[in-house]
Amino acid sequence: MFNFIQTKKGHHPDYIFIISIFLLVVFGLLMLSSASSDLGKIKFNDTYYYLEHQILYGLIIGIIGFFIASGLYYKNLKKIALPFLIINIILLLLVFTPLGFSNKGASRWLNLGLFSFQPAEFLKLSFIIYIAAWLSNRKLNRQSFFQGFLPFIIISGFVSALIIIQPATTILLIIMASVLAMYFASGAKITHIASIILLGLLGLALIIYITPYRYERITAFFSDNSEKQETSRYQINQSLIAIGSGGLFGIGFGKSTTKYKYLPEPIGDSIFAVLAEELGFIGSLFIISTFIVLFLKGFLIARNSSDQFAKFIVIGFISIISIQTFIHIAAISGLIPLTGVPLPFISYGGTSLAVFLTMAGIIVNISKHT
């Protein structure tokens, strides 16, 4: 145990990366307080209900995770990569037991009495760390079919099956795209990468085709605006109205007219629309620019790392944050089909915030030793 918790001295961490995280978290709490005020008042007679829950079950746990992860030497994670993944897989299976509960037809949550959480969110940590540990093995021939391609397909397929039956398709897409970026960065064959992408696209197309609500989202994206409001196109239309109403400087913080009556999921899937309406193009540009700085600094940390394990971890974590951010903003802006994915560090969700802050802590730790 002592060998695991030992730390190692390094140089100063990447302060620009830390400042970017700080700005996103503070900005997220401010936007959540605005987006959730009406909803909290009506449902719980407490304007700050959702903000308080985010702080208690997301921010506090996330800050603890951030400081632990940034203080412990990152190479210690290699020792727990496999046990961590196995525990996460067990938690994924437990959502189908009496400990799990469903919401809107999805079985993604575990209820432990005092709190509930989504085990699939922890895969963003455990699976990335495991794949990074596996790819950094010097004895591994990453270009070999039997040593590289086949084991990657087997473990990815097994994890994918556990997520897809919940169902949590978008989380699956984000995680698998990120581990594929790691696999590509490790020097895998282009033909193997292309084969994985093709298999993934075929599988995704089949899943969309056989599940009506996913199929409806795709058809709604390509339908015209004259569709009835009861269809999936409604959320996209309302989001675009909110974004357009913001103009250059927005209508003012807390003054959104769409966040309760018209926007579905204003504290989660649609929070960027609330942000754009209240703070306008300037506010949206600020938050997008902060994310871009975070992404660039993250990939620079990965590039400057001489340790393969550290490099793959940072590539995986930054890819997850980047892909999820892009999907949220693009979907709510009508650029891609609606997916229902939260905006990292901004949207309501304690598990998500805690996981992203812990990710950030690991990246900060790596920045101190590269």
C-alpha positions as a printed Julia matrix, in Angstrom:
370×3 Matrix{Float64}:
   0.0     0.0     0.0
   2.84    2.37    0.9
   4.46    1.71   -2.48
   1.26    2.8    -4.2
   0.72    6.08   -2.34
   4.31    7.24   -2.58
   4.81   10.49   -4.47
   7.67   11.69   -6.62
   9.0    15.19   -6.84
   8.67   16.96  -10.14
   8.81   20.47  -11.54
   5.99   22.98  -11.66
   2.69   21.79  -13.18
   1.16   23.36  -16.28
  -0.52   26.43  -14.79
  -2.35   27.37  -17.99
  -4.02   23.97  -17.98
  -5.0    24.4   -14.33
  -6.38   27.91  -14.94
  -8.44   26.6   -17.87
  -9.97   23.91  -15.64
 -10.68   26.48  -12.92
 -12.42   28.83  -15.36
 -14.58   26.04  -16.81
 -15.67   24.79  -13.37
 -16.52   28.28  -12.06
 -18.28   29.16  -15.3
 -20.16   25.86  -15.13
 -21.44   26.5   -11.62
 -22.6    29.98  -12.61
 -24.43   28.7   -15.67
 -25.97   25.81  -13.72
 -27.28   28.23  -11.09
 -29.04   30.15  -13.86
 -30.22   27.2   -15.98
 -31.61   25.28  -12.99
 -33.2    28.08  -10.93
 -36.75   27.81  -12.33
 -36.61   24.01  -12.43
 -35.42   23.77   -8.83
 -38.05   26.21   -7.6
 -40.92   24.39   -9.29
 -39.85   20.82   -8.48
 -38.3    21.22   -5.02
 -39.23   24.76   -3.93
 -35.48   25.48   -3.83
 -33.92   27.73   -6.45
 -30.45   26.36   -5.74
 -31.37   22.68   -5.41
 -29.41   21.49   -8.46
 -26.46   23.79   -7.75
 -26.21   22.49   -4.18
 -26.3    18.9    -5.39
 -23.65   19.61   -8.01
 -21.36   21.11   -5.38
 -22.01   18.38   -2.79
 -21.91   15.28   -5.0
 -19.74   16.5    -7.87
 -17.49   19.43   -7.06
 -16.35   18.38   -3.57
 -15.67   14.79   -4.63
 -14.06   16.05   -7.83
 -11.74   18.44   -5.96
 -10.67   15.59   -3.66
 -10.04   13.42   -6.74
  -8.16   16.25   -8.43
  -5.76   16.84   -5.53
  -5.17   13.14   -4.89
  -4.55   12.48   -8.6
  -2.3    15.51   -9.0
  -0.29   14.59   -5.89
   0.33   10.88   -6.45
   2.94    9.85   -9.0
   1.05    8.86  -12.15
   3.08    5.67  -12.75
   1.39    4.16   -9.7
  -1.8     3.99  -11.78
  -0.21    1.26  -13.86
  -0.3    -1.05  -10.81
  -4.07   -0.74  -10.44
  -5.09   -0.53  -14.11
  -6.49   -4.07  -14.37
  -8.14   -4.23  -10.89
  -9.7    -0.8   -11.5
 -11.2    -1.97  -14.8
 -12.49   -5.23  -13.28
 -14.19   -3.32  -10.44
 -15.74   -0.96  -12.99
 -17.04   -3.91  -15.04
 -18.63   -5.39  -11.88
 -20.3    -2.04  -11.19
 -21.62   -1.99  -14.77
 -23.19   -5.41  -14.2
 -24.71   -4.32  -10.89
 -26.94   -1.74  -12.62
 -29.08   -4.71  -13.72
 -29.55   -5.89  -10.12
 -31.84   -4.43   -7.42
 -29.05   -1.92   -6.67
 -29.59   -0.35  -10.07
 -32.43    1.91  -11.13
 -33.75    3.15  -14.44
 -34.58    6.6   -15.7
 -36.34    7.32  -19.01
 -35.88    3.71  -20.1
 -32.13    3.57  -19.41
 -30.5     1.39  -16.72
 -27.34    3.39  -16.08
 -27.37    4.21  -12.36
 -26.46    2.53   -9.09
 -28.22    3.61   -5.92
 -26.13    3.15   -2.79
 -28.53    4.91   -0.45
 -26.73    8.17    0.32
 -25.87    8.78   -3.33
 -26.27    7.4    -6.83
 -23.83    7.39   -9.75
 -23.28    6.14  -13.3
 -20.63    3.37  -13.5
 -20.28    4.02  -17.25
 -18.82    7.45  -16.46
 -15.99    5.79  -14.52
 -15.04    3.85  -17.66
 -13.69    7.15  -18.94
 -11.04    6.71  -16.26
 -10.6     2.95  -15.86
 -10.67    1.91  -19.53
  -8.32    4.71  -20.62
  -5.83    3.84  -17.85
  -6.03    0.13  -18.71
  -5.53    0.66  -22.45
  -2.64    3.08  -21.73
  -0.97    0.46  -19.51
  -1.49   -2.24  -22.14
  -0.19   -0.15  -25.04
   2.87    0.99  -23.08
   4.05   -2.6   -22.58
   7.41   -2.73  -24.34
   6.96   -6.41  -25.2
   3.74   -5.7   -27.08
   3.92   -5.78  -30.88
   1.18   -3.24  -31.63
   1.26   -3.98  -35.37
   0.71   -7.69  -34.86
  -2.75   -9.08  -35.57
  -2.69  -11.5   -32.63
  -0.83   -9.3   -30.11
  -2.32   -5.93  -31.05
  -5.46   -5.93  -33.2
  -7.27   -9.03  -31.88
  -6.89   -8.28  -28.11
  -7.94   -4.67  -28.77
 -11.09   -5.83  -30.6
 -11.96   -8.39  -27.89
 -11.67   -6.09  -24.87
 -13.29   -3.17  -26.72
 -16.14   -5.38  -27.89
 -16.75   -6.74  -24.39
 -16.84   -3.27  -22.82
 -19.01   -1.98  -25.68
 -21.56   -4.73  -25.09
 -21.85   -3.79  -21.4
 -22.47   -0.14  -22.24
 -24.82   -0.65  -25.17
 -27.33   -2.74  -23.21
 -27.83    0.03  -20.62
 -28.15    1.79  -23.17
 -25.5     4.55  -23.28
 -24.63    4.81  -26.95
 -23.04    8.26  -26.88
 -20.8     7.41  -23.91
 -19.73    4.3   -25.84
 -18.96    6.38  -28.94
 -16.88    8.88  -26.94
 -14.87    6.24  -25.08
 -14.2     4.06  -28.13
 -13.19    7.0   -30.3
 -10.75    8.04  -27.58
  -9.16    4.6   -27.14
  -8.92    4.36  -30.93
  -6.95    7.65  -30.9
  -4.62    6.06  -28.33
  -4.29    2.92  -30.44
  -3.46    5.03  -33.5
  -0.87    7.07  -31.53
   0.79    3.84  -30.4
   1.81    3.04  -33.99
  -0.87    0.52  -34.93
  -1.32   -0.41  -38.58
  -3.55    1.9   -40.62
  -5.36   -1.15  -42.02
  -6.19   -2.25  -38.47
  -7.44    1.24  -37.6
  -9.56    1.34  -40.77
 -10.99   -2.11  -40.0
 -11.98   -1.04  -36.48
 -13.65    2.13  -37.78
 -15.56    0.13  -40.4
 -16.72   -2.44  -37.85
 -17.72    0.35  -35.48
 -19.74    2.18  -38.12
 -21.52   -1.0   -39.19
 -22.33   -1.85  -35.58
 -23.56    1.68  -34.88
 -25.73    1.67  -38.0
 -27.29   -1.65  -36.94
 -27.97   -0.39  -33.41
 -29.59    2.79  -34.74
 -31.72    0.84  -37.19
 -33.13   -1.65  -34.65
 -33.85    0.91  -31.88
 -36.75    3.27  -32.73
 -35.73    6.24  -30.54
 -32.21    6.35  -32.01
 -33.6     6.0   -35.52
 -36.05    8.84  -34.82
 -33.2    11.15  -33.79
 -31.41   10.53  -37.07
 -34.51   11.03  -39.2
 -35.43   14.15  -37.18
 -32.03   15.66  -37.97
 -32.65   15.35  -41.7
 -36.32   16.4   -41.56
 -37.47   19.94  -42.31
 -38.64   22.4   -39.68
 -42.3    21.86  -40.5
 -42.33   18.59  -38.56
 -44.73   18.44  -35.64
 -43.37   19.66  -32.31
 -43.82   16.23  -30.71
 -40.92   14.82  -32.73
 -37.24   14.83  -31.79
 -36.8    17.89  -34.03
 -38.49   19.98  -31.33
 -35.43   20.13  -29.06
 -33.16   21.09  -31.94
 -35.55   23.85  -33.04
 -35.89   25.27  -29.53
 -32.12   25.17  -29.03
 -31.53   27.05  -32.28
 -34.12   29.67  -31.28
 -32.38   30.12  -27.92
 -28.93   30.4   -29.5
 -30.19   32.87  -32.1
 -31.95   34.98  -29.48
 -28.67   35.62  -27.69
 -27.22   37.81  -30.43
 -23.79   39.3   -29.79
 -23.92   40.01  -26.05
 -26.9    37.89  -24.91
 -30.1    38.88  -23.15
 -28.44   38.85  -19.73
 -27.39   36.33  -17.1
 -30.39   34.55  -15.6
 -32.84   36.04  -18.09
 -33.34   33.09  -20.45
 -36.97   32.78  -21.55
 -36.58   29.26  -22.95
 -34.78   27.36  -20.19
 -37.85   26.02  -18.43
 -40.87   26.22  -20.73
 -39.29   25.29  -24.06
 -35.85   23.69  -23.7
 -35.82   19.99  -22.71
 -32.97   19.22  -20.26
 -31.79   22.84  -19.8
 -29.37   21.81  -17.04
 -27.81   18.99  -19.04
 -28.16   18.27  -22.75
 -29.25   21.84  -23.63
 -27.11   23.94  -21.29
 -25.03   25.41  -24.12
 -28.23   26.84  -25.63
 -29.02   28.56  -22.31
 -25.46   29.86  -22.19
 -25.65   31.22  -25.73
 -29.02   32.87  -25.1
 -27.97   34.61  -21.89
 -24.36   35.5   -22.74
 -24.55   35.68  -26.52
 -21.81   35.12  -29.06
 -19.17   36.71  -26.82
 -19.93   34.39  -23.89
 -20.07   31.35  -26.17
 -16.77   32.34  -27.77
 -15.17   32.66  -24.33
 -16.19   29.18  -23.22
 -15.24   27.59  -26.55
 -11.86   29.38  -26.48
 -11.23   28.1   -22.95
 -11.93   24.55  -24.09
  -9.57   25.0   -27.07
  -6.77   26.21  -24.76
  -7.41   23.17  -22.56
  -7.23   20.81  -25.54
  -4.04   22.35  -26.95
  -2.26   22.34  -23.6
  -3.32   18.74  -23.03
  -1.95   17.52  -26.34
   1.27   19.51  -25.76
   1.69   17.73  -22.42
   1.22   14.41  -24.24
   3.7    15.35  -26.97
   6.35   16.45  -24.47
   6.09   13.27  -22.43
   8.92   10.8   -22.91
   6.97    8.09  -21.07
   4.6     6.08  -23.26
   2.15    5.35  -20.44
   1.82    9.05  -19.62
   1.46    9.99  -23.28
  -1.34    7.51  -23.91
  -3.23    8.5   -20.76
  -3.2    12.2   -21.69
  -4.2    11.48  -25.3
  -7.1     9.36  -24.04
  -8.35   11.85  -21.46
  -8.03   14.9   -23.7
  -9.73   13.02  -26.54
 -12.68   12.19  -24.27
 -13.07   15.83  -23.16
 -12.61   17.13  -26.73
 -15.0    14.68  -28.39
 -17.69   15.1   -25.74
 -17.45   18.9   -25.93
 -17.7    18.85  -29.72
 -20.68   16.45  -29.69
 -22.59   18.55  -27.14
 -22.09   21.89  -28.88
 -22.52   20.5   -32.4
 -25.68   18.57  -31.52
 -27.35   21.48  -29.72
 -26.39   23.78  -32.62
 -28.01   21.46  -35.17
 -24.74   20.44  -36.84
 -25.08   16.73  -35.99
 -28.01   14.56  -34.83
 -29.14   15.12  -31.25
 -27.33   12.82  -28.83
 -28.12   13.93  -25.29
 -24.59   14.28  -23.95
 -23.61   16.75  -21.17
 -21.04   19.51  -21.65
 -17.87   18.69  -19.66
 -17.4    20.75  -16.47
 -20.59   22.74  -17.27
 -23.66   20.48  -17.33
 -25.39   19.06  -14.26
 -24.11   15.66  -13.19
 -22.06   14.92  -10.11
 -20.43   11.72  -11.4
 -19.4    13.4   -14.63
 -17.87   16.44  -12.9
 -15.99   14.28  -10.38
 -14.59   12.07  -13.16
 -13.49   15.01  -15.32
 -11.79   16.74  -12.37
  -9.95   13.52  -11.49
  -8.85   13.23  -15.13
  -7.56   16.79  -14.95
  -5.64   15.96  -11.76
  -3.88   13.03  -13.47
  -2.95   15.24  -16.44
  -1.6    17.91  -14.05
   0.47   15.22  -12.32
   1.89   14.09  -15.65
   2.7    17.7   -16.58
   4.88   17.9   -13.45
   7.0    14.93  -14.53
   7.47   15.58  -18.25
